[in-house]
């Protein structure tokens, strides 16, 4: 019995394929790979927040992180983000009154990584923390190399608006 990994089977299958079918298969594969990895952006975190605001979201930049004030000590380090910034959203800030500037519960934050794999690893890490301690939960979205963290104090529809906007920024 021949298997797809056997050269004879693969050769026979390729002979049977016609050019339009090959083209369709190549397009489908390209679409699948694009959907998995997502786009990337060369914008930094401040630029992403500016774009969110330009799309009508009440995202007001509050903190631009540097090596000195990054609470996670990931900025510029191996497997860390290339840029990070935080914003307030007055709808969440009312709920999370009393937080320090930069707290996710006052609005949200943006982390931009070198590639989508690093961003995906960060999302998994954040979600694991939230599972272990639900009070630390938040909405966490990824588009390509960007991680968008939104306050859990916002209703799901408001958080979804941020995800939609991010998908338009990072294509």
N, C-alpha and C positions, 0 to 999 in steps of 0.2 A: 504494500500500500504506500502510495506517495504522500508526502506531507509538504506543506508550504515551505518548509525549510530545505527540502530536497531540491537541488539544482534542476533536476529533470522536470519536476512539477512546476517550478517557477518559470522555466523556459517554455513549457507547453502553455502555461497560462498567458505569458506575454505574447506568444504567437497568436493566440485566440483574440487578444484585445485589438480593437480597431483604434485608429488614431483619435476619433472623437471621444471614445470611451477613455482613452489614456488622458486626454486633455481634461475631461470632466473629473477624473480621479485626482489629477494633479491639483485642480482648483479646489476640490473638496478637502484634500490634504492641507493645502495652504490656508484655507479658511479655518480648519480645525486647529492648526498650529497657532494661528493668529488669535483665535478665541482663547486658547489655553494660556498663552504667554501674555496676551494683551499688548497694548501699545506701551510706549515709553515717552517720556517728556524730558526736555532739557531745561524746563522751568524749575526754579527752586521752590521751596515751601512757601516763601512770601509771595512769589508769583502765582502759585496755585490758589492761595487765599484771596489774592486780588481778583483772580478769574472767578472764583466762587461768588464774590461780592458783585462783580460785573454781571453775573447771571441773576441778580436780584435776591441773593441770599443775604441775611443779616450777619455776615461774617466780618468782624472788626478785629484786625490784627492787634494783638496785645504783646506778644513776646517773639522775638527772633533769637533763637538759641545760638550760642557760640560754644567753643570748647570749654570755656570757663563756667558757663551757667547751665550746661546741659545736665539735667538731673540723672539721666541714664548713662552718661559717659560713653555714648555710642557715636557721637558726631565725628565723622572723619576717620573712625577706627575701622579695622577689618570687620566686615560683615555688618557694619553699622550704617546709619543713614548719612547721606551727603549734605542734607539740610533738614532743619526742623523749625517749625513755627507754630504758635498757638493763636487762637482767636476766641472772641466772645460772641455769643449769640444771645441777644437780650431775652429771648424766650427761655433759654436754659439758665441764664445768669440769675433770673428772678428765683427760679427753683433752687439753684445751688448757691444762694447768697452766703457770703462769708469765706469763699474760697480765695486762694492766692492767684494772682495773674499767672496764666499758663495752665491752670487746672483744667483738665478735660471737661469736668462737670460744669464749667462756665460757658462752654460752647464746643470747642473741639481743637484738634491739632492735625498738622500735616507733617508727614515724614517722607522724604524723597530718597530713594536708594539708587545704587548704581544699576541694578537690574531687577527684573520681576521676581526672580528666585529669592533674592534677599528680602524683598518686600513680603513675599508669601511666607517666609520663615518668621518674620516679625509678626504677621497677623496670627499665625498659629500660636506663637508664644503668648500674645496678648489674650487670645481666646482661651488658652489653657489656664491662665491666671484667673480670668473671669469665671471659669467653671469651678475652680477651687474656692473662690471667694466672690459670690454673686454681687456683693455690695460694690465690688470694683468693676462691675460690668459696664459696657459701653457698646455703642454701635461701631463696628470696625469694618471698613470697606477698603478694597484694593482695586486699583486700576493700573495695570502694568507695574511700573517701578514706584508707584505712589501708594502710601497708606494714609487713609483719612479716618480719623478717630472722632466720633461725635458723642456728645453728652447723652447719657441714658435718661436724663431729665426731659429731653425732647420727645414728643409723641412720634411713633413710628413713621407717620406720613411726612413729618418735617425732616426726620433723619433720611428718609428715602429721597427727598428732594436734593439733599447733598450728594447722595450716591449718583443720582441721575446727572447732576451738574458735573461731577467728577468724570463720569464716562464721556462727556462731551469735551472735556479738557484734555484727557489722556486717551488718545485713539490709536 
